């Protein structure tokens, strides 16, 4: 679903959108949750999204 959301929102807004799934009902969670943001434009931003740097 994250890829579908990212593609749809990227087309809709005309900006590169990133969608990350943080909770999934298929893995036993109560709901599926996604974080939606502008896609990172640099390696530092990608690492920050992964929680590797603060």
DRENNULUM-928130 format. One record per residue: residue number from 1; x, y, z negated of N, C-alpha, C, O in turn. Coordinates in Angstrom, 1 decimal, padded with zeros to 4 digits. Example, Ala and Ser with C-alpha at 12.3 -4.5 7.8 and 13.67 -1.06 7.14 Angstrom:
<fikes>
   seq      n.u      n.v      n.w     ca.u     ca.v     ca.w      c.u      c.v      c.w      o.u      o.v      o.w
     1    013.2   -005.7   -007.8    012.3   -004.5   -007.8    013.2   -003.3   -007.8    014.2   -003.3   -008.5
     2    012.8   -002.2   -007.1    013.7   -001.1   -007.1    012.9    000.0   -007.9    013.4    001.1   -008.0
</fikes>
This chain:
<fikes>
   seq      n.u      n.v      n.w     ca.u     ca.v     ca.w      c.u      c.v      c.w      o.u      o.v      o.w
     1    000.8   -001.2    000.0    000.0    000.0    000.0    000.9    001.3    000.0    000.5    002.3    000.6
     2    002.0    001.2   -000.7    002.8    002.4   -000.7    003.2    002.9    000.6    003.2    004.1    000.9
     3    003.6    002.0    001.5    004.0    002.3    002.9    002.9    003.0    003.7    003.1    003.9    004.4
     4    001.7    002.4    003.5    000.5    002.9    004.2    000.2    004.4    003.7    000.0    005.3    004.5
     5    000.2    004.5    002.3    000.0    005.9    001.8    001.1    006.9    002.3    000.7    008.0    002.7
     6    002.3    006.5    002.3    003.4    007.4    002.7    003.2    007.8    004.2    003.4    008.9    004.5
     7    002.9    006.8    005.0    002.7    007.1    006.4    001.5    008.0    006.7    001.6    009.0    007.4
     8    000.4    007.7    006.0   -000.8    008.5    006.2   -000.5    010.0    005.7   -000.9    010.9    006.4
     9    000.0    010.1    004.5    000.2    011.4    003.9    001.3    012.2    004.7    001.2    013.4    004.8
    10    002.3    011.5    005.2    003.3    012.2    006.0    002.7    012.8    007.3    003.0    014.0    007.6
    11    001.8    012.0    007.9    001.1    012.5    009.1    000.2    013.7    008.8    000.1    014.7    009.5
    12   -000.6    013.5    007.7   -001.6    014.5    007.3   -001.0    015.8    007.0   -001.4    016.9    007.4
    13    000.1    015.8    006.1    000.7    017.1    005.7    001.8    017.6    006.6    002.2    018.7    006.5
    14    002.3    016.7    007.5    003.4    017.1    008.4    004.8    017.2    007.6    005.7    017.9    008.1
    15    004.9    016.6    006.5    006.1    016.6    005.7    006.4    015.2    005.3    005.5    014.3    005.2
    16    007.7    014.9    005.1    008.1    013.5    004.8    007.7    013.2    003.3    008.3    013.8    002.4
    17    006.8    012.3    003.1    006.2    012.0    001.8    006.8    010.6    001.3    006.9    009.7    002.1
    18    007.1    010.6    000.1    007.6    009.3   -000.6    006.5    008.8   -001.5    006.0    009.6   -002.3
    19    006.2    007.5   -001.5    005.3    006.9   -002.4    005.9    005.8   -003.1    006.5    004.9   -002.4
    20    005.9    005.7   -004.4    006.5    004.6   -005.1    005.5    004.0   -006.1    004.8    004.7   -006.8
    21    005.3    002.7   -006.0    004.4    002.0   -006.8    005.0    001.7   -008.1    006.1    001.1   -008.2
    22    004.4    002.1   -009.2    004.9    001.9   -010.6    004.2    000.9   -011.4    004.6    000.4   -012.4
    23    003.0    000.5   -010.9    002.2   -000.5   -011.6    001.3   -001.2   -010.6    000.8   -000.5   -009.7
    24    001.1   -002.5   -010.7    000.4   -003.2   -009.7   -000.6   -004.2   -010.4   -000.1   -005.0   -011.3
    25   -001.8   -004.2   -010.0   -002.8   -005.1   -010.5   -002.5   -006.5   -010.2   -002.8   -007.4   -011.0
    26   -001.8   -006.8   -009.1   -001.5   -008.1   -008.7   -000.4   -008.8   -009.6   -000.3   -010.0   -009.7
    27    000.2   -007.9   -010.4    001.2   -008.5   -011.4    000.7   -008.5   -012.8    001.5   -008.6   -013.7
    28   -000.6   -008.3   -012.9   -001.2   -008.4   -014.3   -001.5   -007.1   -014.9   -002.0   -007.1   -016.0
    29   -001.1   -006.0   -014.3   -001.5   -004.7   -014.9   -002.9   -004.4   -014.7   -003.6   -005.1   -013.9
    30   -003.5   -003.4   -015.5   -004.9   -003.1   -015.4   -005.2   -002.4   -014.1   -006.3   -002.6   -013.5
    31   -004.3   -001.6   -013.6   -004.6   -000.8   -012.3   -003.3   -000.7   -011.5   -002.2   -001.0   -012.0
    32   -003.4   -000.4   -010.3   -002.3    000.0   -009.4   -002.0    001.5   -009.6   -003.0    002.3   -009.4
    33   -000.8    001.9   -009.8   -000.5    003.3   -009.9    000.7    003.6   -008.9    001.6    002.8   -008.8
    34    000.6    004.8   -008.3    001.7    005.2   -007.4    002.1    006.6   -007.8    001.3    007.4   -008.3
    35    003.4    006.9   -007.5    003.9    008.3   -007.7    004.1    008.8   -006.3    004.8    008.2   -005.5
    36    003.5    009.9   -006.0    003.6    010.5   -004.7    004.4    011.9   -004.8    004.0    012.7   -005.6
    37    005.4    012.0   -003.9    006.2    013.3   -003.9    006.8    013.5   -002.5    006.7    012.6   -001.7
    38    007.4    014.7   -002.4    008.1    014.9   -001.2    009.3    013.9   -001.2    009.9    013.7   -002.2
    39    009.6    013.4    000.0    010.8    012.4    000.1    012.1    013.2   -000.2    012.2    014.3    000.1
    40    013.0    012.5   -000.9    014.3    013.1   -001.2    015.0    013.4    000.1    014.9    012.7    001.1
    41    015.8    014.5    000.0    016.5    015.0    001.2    018.0    014.8    001.0    018.8    015.0    001.9
    42    018.5    014.3   -000.2    019.9    014.1   -000.5    020.1    012.9   -001.3    019.1    012.4   -002.0
    43    021.3    012.3   -001.3    021.5    011.1   -002.1    021.3    011.3   -003.6    020.9    010.4   -004.3
    44    021.6    012.5   -004.1    021.4    012.8   -005.5    020.0    012.7   -005.9    019.6    012.2   -006.9
    45    019.1    013.2   -005.0    017.7    013.1   -005.3    017.2    011.7   -005.3    016.3    011.3   -006.1
    46    017.7    010.9   -004.3    017.3    009.5   -004.3    017.7    008.8   -005.6    016.9    008.0   -006.1
    47    018.9    009.0   -006.1    019.4    008.4   -007.3    018.6    008.9   -008.5    018.3    008.1   -009.4
    48    018.2    010.1   -008.5    017.4    010.7   -009.6    016.0    010.0   -009.6    015.5    009.7   -010.7
    49    015.4    009.8   -008.5    014.1    009.1   -008.4    014.2    007.7   -009.0    013.3    007.2   -009.6
    50    015.3    007.0   -008.7    015.5    005.7   -009.2    015.8    005.6   -010.7    015.9    004.6   -011.3
    51    016.1    006.8   -011.3    016.4    006.9   -012.7    017.9    006.6   -013.0    018.2    006.4   -014.2
    52    018.7    006.7   -012.0    020.1    006.5   -012.2    020.9    007.7   -012.7    021.9    007.6   -013.4
    53    020.4    008.9   -012.4    020.9    010.1   -013.0    019.8    011.0   -013.5    018.7    010.9   -013.0
    54    020.1    011.9   -014.4    019.1    012.8   -014.9    019.4    014.2   -014.7    018.7    015.1   -015.1
</fikes>
